[in-house]
Amino acid sequence: MTEPERIVIVGSGLAGASAAAGLREGGYSGAVKIIGQESHRPYELPALSKDLLLGDAEEPNWVHEAGYYGEHDIELIGSTAITQLHLGNRVLVDENGGEHSYDRLLLATGSQPRTLPVPGGALPGLHLLRTLDDSRELRATLTEGARVVVIGAGWIGCEVASAARKHGAEVTVVEPLSLPLHRVLGDTIAGVFRDLHAEHGVTWRLGTGVTELIAGESGEVGGVRLADGSTLDADVVVVAVGASPRTALARQAGLELSEETGGGVDTDATLRSSAPDVFAAGDIAAHFHPRYGRRVRVEHWSNAKDQGTHVAANLLGAHENYTASPYFFTDQYDLGMEYRGLADPFTDELVVRGDLGAREFTAFWLHDGAVAAAMNVNMWDDGDALQALVDNAKQVSADDLRTADLGSLV
C-alpha cells in the first residue's frame, strides 16, 4: 500500500490527538490535519467528572502542550463541524462549505450524552456532562446545601453524586434499575456502590424512572417528577443516562454501522471501516475483537488513547489487529477501582478475593472457567497479574483466585 500524502482526522478528542501523535512518532512526514468541534485543544475526559468536578484541579489533562501541534506540523482546526463525507472523491465538507481532501481518513468523533425524552427534557438549566465547559458550568452549581438531583446511576452519575456530596450539596440519585451500575457489575458488586453512596449521605430513588422535568419560577428546570408520582424539588438537575456514538457523518457517507453494540462504525480487527481508506477509533469504533470473536465498542479513556495510538500504523499501511482488553477506573469518595476485561455479570461466575464490607477486594468474573474480567477495589499491588490473567483468559479455579498468590497464577 502506497504511503498517503494527506491524512485527515475528524474529531479532536483523545483518540484523534493520539493518532496524530502516533503518526509523527512513527516517522510520517505527510500532511496531518485534525478537525474538531471543540474550541479547546485536545484534552482527556476522566478529570471532567473527577478532579475538575471535585475542585482538585482547575485544568483538564491536556493530551499535549499547547505548542505541540505546531511544533509537529499538525494542523489543528477547532470549532468546526464536518457535515459531509464523500467517499468516492475522498473529500470532507465542513459546516462553512470548506473542503478537505484526504488519502486516508480517521473518524474519531466520540460520543454525545443522551437526553431524556420526557416533557421538559429540553428545559434550560439542565446539565449534561461531556465537555470541559460542561464540567466547569456544573462545578459552579455544586455548592453547600444545593439540592442536586442526578438522573442515572452509571459511572458518570455516581461520580457526579460523589463530587456534589464533597461540596456539601444535598444529593438524590434517580435510577430505574434496582441498583447503581447494575448492568456492568451485577447484584453483589453493585450493592457495594449503593451502600458506599448511602453512607456518604446520598438519597437513592431506585427502581423508578422520570416522567417529567418541571420548570421553576425562573423558567429553568426546578423539579423532577417520578414514575411513582412523587416530585423532587431541585436547584440542580444532572442528566447522566449514558451516551451514544456520533455516527451521523458515517451514516451520511454510507459506511456500515453496528446494531449489536448500540451503534458505532463497523470496523475489522485493524480498525478499518467498510471503506478501505477510512478507519475509526475511540467511542464510535464497533471493532471486531479477535479474542472475543465479536464486535466490541468501549466508551472509556484508555480505549480512545490506545486505539488512537494503534491505528496510526494502520493508516500508513500496516495490518495490525487491536487486541487490548477494555480498561476503566473510577474514584468515588474513599473508593478507588480499576476494571480490566469484559464480563457478563449475570451469566459469568463471580469470585471475590478480600473483604467486601471493608471495600478492599478484587472481584473476578469467570467465563467457562477462564478469567473474563478483574476489578480491584482499594487494592493496588496486583495490577500486572490481573492484566495478564485477563489478557490470557487464564483458566483458574475459584479457590485459587481467592487464596493463591496471584502472580503465581499467571
KETOR-591041 format. One record per residue (C-alpha): chain; residue number from 0; x, y, z. Coordinates in steps of 0.02 Angstrom, whole numbers. Example, Ala and Ser with C-alpha at 12.3 -4.5 7.8 and 13.67 -1.06 7.14 Angstrom:
<atoms>
[atom 'A', 0, [615, -225, 390]]
[atom 'A', 1, [684, -53, 357]]
</atoms>
This chain:
<atoms>
[atom 'A', 0, [0, 0, 0]]
[atom 'A', 1, [68, 170, -50]]
[atom 'A', 2, [101, 289, 93]]
[atom 'A', 3, [-33, 426, 94]]
[atom 'A', 4, [11, 608, 65]]
[atom 'A', 5, [-135, 678, 166]]
[atom 'A', 6, [-215, 607, 323]]
[atom 'A', 7, [-366, 693, 398]]
[atom 'A', 8, [-434, 654, 571]]
[atom 'A', 9, [-612, 704, 611]]
[atom 'A', 10, [-628, 727, 798]]
[atom 'A', 11, [-511, 822, 913]]
[atom 'A', 12, [-525, 714, 1067]]
[atom 'A', 13, [-403, 591, 1142]]
[atom 'A', 14, [-417, 461, 1003]]
[atom 'A', 15, [-387, 587, 864]]
[atom 'A', 16, [-244, 676, 953]]
[atom 'A', 17, [-161, 510, 998]]
[atom 'A', 18, [-171, 454, 818]]
[atom 'A', 19, [-91, 615, 756]]
[atom 'A', 20, [50, 596, 882]]
[atom 'A', 21, [71, 414, 833]]
[atom 'A', 22, [90, 463, 651]]
[atom 'A', 23, [228, 587, 688]]
[atom 'A', 24, [315, 473, 813]]
[atom 'A', 25, [311, 337, 680]]
[atom 'A', 26, [406, 448, 560]]
[atom 'A', 27, [265, 500, 446]]
[atom 'A', 28, [307, 665, 360]]
[atom 'A', 29, [150, 695, 257]]
[atom 'A', 30, [9, 815, 296]]
[atom 'A', 31, [-90, 783, 456]]
[atom 'A', 32, [-248, 881, 493]]
[atom 'A', 33, [-364, 867, 644]]
[atom 'A', 34, [-538, 944, 629]]
[atom 'A', 35, [-649, 953, 782]]
[atom 'A', 36, [-798, 1045, 855]]
[atom 'A', 37, [-711, 1086, 1019]]
[atom 'A', 38, [-644, 1261, 1044]]
[atom 'A', 39, [-511, 1193, 1162]]
[atom 'A', 40, [-359, 1093, 1110]]
[atom 'A', 41, [-374, 905, 1140]]
[atom 'A', 42, [-397, 851, 1321]]
[atom 'A', 43, [-436, 691, 1415]]
[atom 'A', 44, [-612, 664, 1484]]
[atom 'A', 45, [-590, 574, 1653]]
[atom 'A', 46, [-550, 732, 1752]]
[atom 'A', 47, [-714, 811, 1698]]
[atom 'A', 48, [-811, 701, 1820]]
[atom 'A', 49, [-668, 679, 1943]]
[atom 'A', 50, [-534, 808, 1987]]
[atom 'A', 51, [-613, 957, 1899]]
[atom 'A', 52, [-785, 924, 1972]]
[atom 'A', 53, [-712, 890, 2143]]
[atom 'A', 54, [-619, 1056, 2137]]
[atom 'A', 55, [-449, 969, 2148]]
[atom 'A', 56, [-394, 1037, 1979]]
[atom 'A', 57, [-427, 1192, 1876]]
[atom 'A', 58, [-372, 1119, 1709]]
[atom 'A', 59, [-404, 952, 1624]]
[atom 'A', 60, [-265, 835, 1574]]
[atom 'A', 61, [-218, 906, 1405]]
[atom 'A', 62, [-165, 773, 1280]]
[atom 'A', 63, [-16, 882, 1229]]
[atom 'A', 64, [55, 1051, 1274]]
[atom 'A', 65, [-15, 1199, 1177]]
[atom 'A', 66, [136, 1212, 1062]]
[atom 'A', 67, [145, 1028, 1018]]
[atom 'A', 68, [35, 1032, 864]]
[atom 'A', 69, [126, 1175, 779]]
[atom 'A', 70, [296, 1104, 825]]
[atom 'A', 71, [250, 938, 746]]
[atom 'A', 72, [167, 1012, 591]]
[atom 'A', 73, [-7, 951, 640]]
[atom 'A', 74, [-144, 1067, 579]]
[atom 'A', 75, [-274, 1082, 717]]
[atom 'A', 76, [-440, 1159, 664]]
[atom 'A', 77, [-562, 1188, 807]]
[atom 'A', 78, [-742, 1246, 822]]
[atom 'A', 79, [-783, 1165, 655]]
[atom 'A', 80, [-906, 1027, 615]]
[atom 'A', 81, [-889, 912, 466]]
[atom 'A', 82, [-1058, 889, 385]]
[atom 'A', 83, [-1022, 785, 230]]
[atom 'A', 84, [-907, 643, 184]]
[atom 'A', 85, [-890, 596, 1]]
[atom 'A', 86, [-803, 428, -8]]
[atom 'A', 87, [-789, 424, -197]]
[atom 'A', 88, [-677, 575, -216]]
[atom 'A', 89, [-610, 572, -37]]
[atom 'A', 90, [-672, 743, 14]]
[atom 'A', 91, [-744, 809, 177]]
[atom 'A', 92, [-854, 964, 182]]
[atom 'A', 93, [-867, 1070, 339]]
[atom 'A', 94, [-1012, 1175, 402]]
[atom 'A', 95, [-940, 1329, 318]]
[atom 'A', 96, [-927, 1246, 147]]
[atom 'A', 97, [-740, 1217, 159]]
[atom 'A', 98, [-673, 1060, 77]]
[atom 'A', 99, [-538, 947, 149]]
[atom 'A', 100, [-462, 813, 38]]
[atom 'A', 101, [-383, 657, 110]]
[atom 'A', 102, [-294, 500, 58]]
[atom 'A', 103, [-332, 413, 224]]
[atom 'A', 104, [-464, 465, 347]]
[atom 'A', 105, [-487, 428, 532]]
[atom 'A', 106, [-658, 453, 610]]
[atom 'A', 107, [-639, 487, 796]]
[atom 'A', 108, [-797, 586, 828]]
[atom 'A', 109, [-831, 515, 1001]]
[atom 'A', 110, [-997, 509, 1090]]
[atom 'A', 111, [-1132, 630, 1142]]
[atom 'A', 112, [-1233, 622, 1302]]
[atom 'A', 113, [-1409, 557, 1288]]
[atom 'A', 114, [-1554, 669, 1338]]
[atom 'A', 115, [-1718, 621, 1420]]
[atom 'A', 116, [-1865, 600, 1300]]
[atom 'A', 117, [-1993, 665, 1426]]
[atom 'A', 118, [-2094, 826, 1443]]
[atom 'A', 119, [-1974, 963, 1497]]
[atom 'A', 120, [-1824, 866, 1431]]
[atom 'A', 121, [-1760, 1022, 1343]]
[atom 'A', 122, [-1786, 1147, 1484]]
[atom 'A', 123, [-1648, 1274, 1511]]
[atom 'A', 124, [-1537, 1241, 1660]]
[atom 'A', 125, [-1519, 1054, 1634]]
[atom 'A', 126, [-1341, 991, 1649]]
[atom 'A', 127, [-1258, 861, 1539]]
[atom 'A', 128, [-1075, 813, 1563]]
[atom 'A', 129, [-967, 782, 1412]]
[atom 'A', 130, [-854, 932, 1384]]
[atom 'A', 131, [-735, 1042, 1482]]
[atom 'A', 132, [-861, 1184, 1476]]
[atom 'A', 133, [-998, 1067, 1541]]
[atom 'A', 134, [-888, 1019, 1688]]
[atom 'A', 135, [-845, 1198, 1734]]
[atom 'A', 136, [-1027, 1252, 1724]]
[atom 'A', 137, [-1085, 1107, 1832]]
[atom 'A', 138, [-946, 1131, 1959]]
[atom 'A', 139, [-1004, 1310, 1990]]
[atom 'A', 140, [-1177, 1246, 2043]]
[atom 'A', 141, [-1117, 1114, 2167]]
[atom 'A', 142, [-1125, 1219, 2325]]
[atom 'A', 143, [-1163, 1192, 2508]]
[atom 'A', 144, [-1346, 1147, 2530]]
[atom 'A', 145, [-1391, 1147, 2346]]
[atom 'A', 146, [-1525, 1019, 2304]]
[atom 'A', 147, [-1448, 912, 2168]]
[atom 'A', 148, [-1545, 777, 2075]]
[atom 'A', 149, [-1441, 660, 1969]]
[atom 'A', 150, [-1539, 558, 1842]]
[atom 'A', 151, [-1445, 398, 1804]]
[atom 'A', 152, [-1332, 291, 1913]]
[atom 'A', 153, [-1197, 240, 1790]]
[atom 'A', 154, [-1015, 289, 1809]]
[atom 'A', 155, [-1043, 473, 1770]]
[atom 'A', 156, [-1196, 486, 1880]]
[atom 'A', 157, [-1108, 406, 2027]]
[atom 'A', 158, [-953, 516, 2007]]
[atom 'A', 159, [-1060, 673, 1997]]
[atom 'A', 160, [-1151, 620, 2155]]
[atom 'A', 161, [-984, 593, 2244]]
[atom 'A', 162, [-920, 765, 2192]]
[atom 'A', 163, [-1083, 851, 2241]]
[atom 'A', 164, [-1078, 774, 2414]]
[atom 'A', 165, [-898, 831, 2437]]
[atom 'A', 166, [-958, 1009, 2408]]
[atom 'A', 167, [-1097, 990, 2536]]
[atom 'A', 168, [-1243, 976, 2416]]
[atom 'A', 169, [-1399, 875, 2457]]
[atom 'A', 170, [-1398, 736, 2328]]
[atom 'A', 171, [-1535, 621, 2263]]
[atom 'A', 172, [-1497, 495, 2127]]
[atom 'A', 173, [-1640, 426, 2022]]
[atom 'A', 174, [-1614, 260, 1933]]
[atom 'A', 175, [-1746, 146, 1854]]
[atom 'A', 176, [-1644, -10, 1890]]
[atom 'A', 177, [-1637, -88, 2063]]
[atom 'A', 178, [-1453, -45, 2092]]
[atom 'A', 179, [-1323, 79, 2029]]
[atom 'A', 180, [-1204, 12, 1896]]
[atom 'A', 181, [-1309, -144, 1891]]
[atom 'A', 182, [-1285, -191, 1708]]
[atom 'A', 183, [-1096, -185, 1724]]
[atom 'A', 184, [-1068, -256, 1898]]
[atom 'A', 185, [-1217, -367, 1941]]
[atom 'A', 186, [-1306, -382, 2108]]
[atom 'A', 187, [-1165, -409, 2232]]
[atom 'A', 188, [-1037, -281, 2175]]
[atom 'A', 189, [-1168, -151, 2128]]
[atom 'A', 190, [-1229, -167, 2306]]
[atom 'A', 191, [-1058, -107, 2367]]
[atom 'A', 192, [-1081, 56, 2271]]
[atom 'A', 193, [-1259, 78, 2332]]
[atom 'A', 194, [-1201, 62, 2513]]
[atom 'A', 195, [-1050, 175, 2483]]
[atom 'A', 196, [-1157, 319, 2423]]
[atom 'A', 197, [-1288, 293, 2558]]
[atom 'A', 198, [-1154, 302, 2692]]
[atom 'A', 199, [-1098, 469, 2619]]
[atom 'A', 200, [-1272, 542, 2626]]
[atom 'A', 201, [-1343, 511, 2452]]
[atom 'A', 202, [-1530, 476, 2443]]
[atom 'A', 203, [-1569, 338, 2321]]
[atom 'A', 204, [-1729, 329, 2219]]
[atom 'A', 205, [-1702, 160, 2139]]
[atom 'A', 206, [-1825, 63, 2034]]
[atom 'A', 207, [-1916, 215, 1969]]
[atom 'A', 208, [-1897, 323, 1815]]
[atom 'A', 209, [-1926, 504, 1769]]
[atom 'A', 210, [-2088, 555, 1684]]
[atom 'A', 211, [-2067, 744, 1678]]
[atom 'A', 212, [-1944, 884, 1712]]
[atom 'A', 213, [-2033, 1033, 1789]]
[atom 'A', 214, [-1995, 1216, 1762]]
[atom 'A', 215, [-1968, 1328, 1913]]
[atom 'A', 216, [-2021, 1509, 1931]]
[atom 'A', 217, [-1871, 1567, 1830]]
[atom 'A', 218, [-1919, 1456, 1684]]
[atom 'A', 219, [-1768, 1344, 1711]]
[atom 'A', 220, [-1784, 1166, 1773]]
[atom 'A', 221, [-1835, 1162, 1955]]
[atom 'A', 222, [-1902, 989, 1988]]
[atom 'A', 223, [-1914, 809, 1934]]
[atom 'A', 224, [-2075, 706, 1929]]
[atom 'A', 225, [-2050, 520, 1951]]
[atom 'A', 226, [-2147, 371, 1885]]
[atom 'A', 227, [-2209, 332, 2060]]
[atom 'A', 228, [-2299, 500, 2063]]
[atom 'A', 229, [-2182, 589, 2182]]
[atom 'A', 230, [-2092, 752, 2143]]
[atom 'A', 231, [-1915, 806, 2188]]
[atom 'A', 232, [-1877, 992, 2204]]
[atom 'A', 233, [-1707, 1035, 2133]]
[atom 'A', 234, [-1585, 1178, 2116]]
[atom 'A', 235, [-1476, 1073, 2000]]
[atom 'A', 236, [-1529, 931, 1886]]
[atom 'A', 237, [-1397, 824, 1801]]
[atom 'A', 238, [-1447, 703, 1663]]
[atom 'A', 239, [-1324, 558, 1660]]
[atom 'A', 240, [-1414, 423, 1562]]
[atom 'A', 241, [-1272, 367, 1451]]
[atom 'A', 242, [-1200, 419, 1284]]
[atom 'A', 243, [-1224, 374, 1102]]
[atom 'A', 244, [-1088, 369, 969]]
[atom 'A', 245, [-1081, 515, 848]]
[atom 'A', 246, [-1111, 421, 687]]
[atom 'A', 247, [-1210, 549, 585]]
[atom 'A', 248, [-1064, 581, 468]]
[atom 'A', 249, [-1028, 396, 443]]
[atom 'A', 250, [-1212, 362, 412]]
[atom 'A', 251, [-1223, 503, 284]]
[atom 'A', 252, [-1073, 430, 192]]
[atom 'A', 253, [-1148, 256, 187]]
[atom 'A', 254, [-1022, 168, 299]]
[atom 'A', 255, [-1080, 7, 380]]
[atom 'A', 256, [-1143, 35, 557]]
[atom 'A', 257, [-1162, -86, 701]]
[atom 'A', 258, [-1326, -140, 777]]
[atom 'A', 259, [-1256, -261, 905]]
[atom 'A', 260, [-1153, -134, 1004]]
[atom 'A', 261, [-1282, 3, 1023]]
[atom 'A', 262, [-1218, 95, 871]]
[atom 'A', 263, [-1046, 135, 806]]
[atom 'A', 264, [-949, 115, 645]]
[atom 'A', 265, [-914, -65, 597]]
[atom 'A', 266, [-728, -97, 586]]
[atom 'A', 267, [-622, -251, 565]]
[atom 'A', 268, [-490, -301, 691]]
[atom 'A', 269, [-370, -169, 621]]
[atom 'A', 270, [-498, -29, 646]]
[atom 'A', 271, [-530, -13, 459]]
[atom 'A', 272, [-710, 28, 411]]
[atom 'A', 273, [-811, -39, 264]]
[atom 'A', 274, [-724, 94, 156]]
[atom 'A', 275, [-542, 41, 132]]
[atom 'A', 276, [-465, 212, 161]]
[atom 'A', 277, [-573, 255, 313]]
[atom 'A', 278, [-534, 200, 491]]
[atom 'A', 279, [-623, 229, 656]]
[atom 'A', 280, [-558, 238, 834]]
[atom 'A', 281, [-623, 275, 1007]]
[atom 'A', 282, [-805, 281, 1059]]
[atom 'A', 283, [-875, 262, 884]]
[atom 'A', 284, [-774, 107, 835]]
[atom 'A', 285, [-878, -53, 840]]
[atom 'A', 286, [-719, -153, 822]]
[atom 'A', 287, [-710, -340, 787]]
[atom 'A', 288, [-608, -401, 935]]
[atom 'A', 289, [-512, -561, 892]]
[atom 'A', 290, [-513, -626, 1072]]
[atom 'A', 291, [-700, -607, 1097]]
[atom 'A', 292, [-748, -658, 920]]
[atom 'A', 293, [-873, -517, 907]]
[atom 'A', 294, [-888, -329, 893]]
[atom 'A', 295, [-845, -227, 1047]]
[atom 'A', 296, [-873, -41, 1071]]
[atom 'A', 297, [-796, 38, 1225]]
[atom 'A', 298, [-829, 215, 1288]]
[atom 'A', 299, [-680, 236, 1403]]
[atom 'A', 300, [-522, 339, 1412]]
[atom 'A', 301, [-396, 201, 1387]]
[atom 'A', 302, [-484, 133, 1234]]
[atom 'A', 303, [-482, 303, 1149]]
[atom 'A', 304, [-298, 329, 1190]]
[atom 'A', 305, [-240, 155, 1144]]
[atom 'A', 306, [-343, 137, 985]]
[atom 'A', 307, [-286, 309, 927]]
[atom 'A', 308, [-105, 262, 952]]
[atom 'A', 309, [-129, 90, 873]]
[atom 'A', 310, [-220, 147, 717]]
[atom 'A', 311, [-80, 265, 665]]
[atom 'A', 312, [24, 125, 591]]
[atom 'A', 313, [-127, 51, 502]]
[atom 'A', 314, [-165, 219, 423]]
[atom 'A', 315, [7, 205, 344]]
[atom 'A', 316, [-21, 29, 276]]
[atom 'A', 317, [8, -91, 419]]
[atom 'A', 318, [-121, -226, 460]]
[atom 'A', 319, [-102, -246, 648]]
[atom 'A', 320, [-252, -309, 747]]
[atom 'A', 321, [-306, -212, 901]]
[atom 'A', 322, [-319, -340, 1041]]
[atom 'A', 323, [-307, -241, 1203]]
[atom 'A', 324, [-426, -281, 1345]]
[atom 'A', 325, [-550, -146, 1396]]
[atom 'A', 326, [-496, -47, 1549]]
[atom 'A', 327, [-577, 88, 1653]]
[atom 'A', 328, [-565, 163, 1826]]
[atom 'A', 329, [-665, 265, 1948]]
[atom 'A', 330, [-637, 364, 2107]]
[atom 'A', 331, [-787, 393, 2221]]
[atom 'A', 332, [-761, 459, 2399]]
[atom 'A', 333, [-629, 344, 2476]]
[atom 'A', 334, [-654, 206, 2348]]
[atom 'A', 335, [-534, 185, 2202]]
[atom 'A', 336, [-562, 50, 2073]]
[atom 'A', 337, [-489, -21, 1912]]
[atom 'A', 338, [-582, -140, 1797]]
[atom 'A', 339, [-499, -245, 1664]]
[atom 'A', 340, [-584, -355, 1536]]
[atom 'A', 341, [-762, -386, 1480]]
[atom 'A', 342, [-887, -492, 1575]]
[atom 'A', 343, [-1073, -527, 1587]]
[atom 'A', 344, [-1107, -511, 1774]]
[atom 'A', 345, [-1270, -608, 1758]]
[atom 'A', 346, [-1200, -763, 1673]]
[atom 'A', 347, [-1016, -766, 1721]]
[atom 'A', 348, [-961, -834, 1890]]
[atom 'A', 349, [-916, -702, 2021]]
[atom 'A', 350, [-767, -739, 2133]]
[atom 'A', 351, [-720, -616, 2271]]
[atom 'A', 352, [-548, -607, 2349]]
[atom 'A', 353, [-534, -496, 2503]]
[atom 'A', 354, [-663, -405, 2608]]
[atom 'A', 355, [-819, -334, 2525]]
[atom 'A', 356, [-875, -249, 2686]]
[atom 'A', 357, [-710, -157, 2707]]
[atom 'A', 358, [-713, -113, 2521]]
[atom 'A', 359, [-541, -190, 2498]]
[atom 'A', 360, [-560, -332, 2375]]
[atom 'A', 361, [-534, -397, 2200]]
[atom 'A', 362, [-682, -465, 2103]]
[atom 'A', 363, [-658, -589, 1962]]
[atom 'A', 364, [-783, -648, 1833]]
[atom 'A', 365, [-753, -820, 1759]]
[atom 'A', 366, [-824, -872, 1591]]
[atom 'A', 367, [-815, -1060, 1566]]
[atom 'A', 368, [-676, -1062, 1698]]
[atom 'A', 369, [-571, -927, 1614]]
[atom 'A', 370, [-542, -753, 1687]]
[atom 'A', 371, [-651, -635, 1585]]
[atom 'A', 372, [-632, -482, 1696]]
[atom 'A', 373, [-549, -425, 1857]]
[atom 'A', 374, [-590, -274, 1963]]
[atom 'A', 375, [-477, -216, 2105]]
[atom 'A', 376, [-553, -102, 2237]]
[atom 'A', 377, [-433, -9, 2352]]
[atom 'A', 378, [-301, -143, 2319]]
[atom 'A', 379, [-157, -90, 2208]]
[atom 'A', 380, [-19, -220, 2215]]
[atom 'A', 381, [-80, -346, 2086]]
[atom 'A', 382, [-113, -242, 1931]]
[atom 'A', 383, [12, -332, 1819]]
[atom 'A', 384, [-51, -503, 1872]]
[atom 'A', 385, [-232, -453, 1846]]
[atom 'A', 386, [-192, -386, 1673]]
[atom 'A', 387, [-105, -547, 1625]]
[atom 'A', 388, [-247, -656, 1691]]
[atom 'A', 389, [-373, -558, 1589]]
[atom 'A', 390, [-268, -539, 1432]]
[atom 'A', 391, [-231, -725, 1426]]
[atom 'A', 392, [-408, -779, 1477]]
[atom 'A', 393, [-320, -888, 1605]]
[atom 'A', 394, [-406, -1045, 1664]]
[atom 'A', 395, [-401, -1034, 1853]]
[atom 'A', 396, [-505, -1112, 1991]]
[atom 'A', 397, [-611, -1002, 2102]]
[atom 'A', 398, [-519, -1064, 2257]]
[atom 'A', 399, [-350, -1014, 2185]]
[atom 'A', 400, [-414, -841, 2142]]
[atom 'A', 401, [-473, -819, 2321]]
[atom 'A', 402, [-316, -879, 2410]]
[atom 'A', 403, [-163, -906, 2299]]
[atom 'A', 404, [-27, -780, 2259]]
[atom 'A', 405, [-97, -701, 2101]]
[atom 'A', 406, [74, -684, 2020]]
[atom 'A', 407, [95, -872, 2030]]
[atom 'A', 408, [-65, -899, 1929]]
[atom 'A', 409, [-9, -802, 1776]]
</atoms>
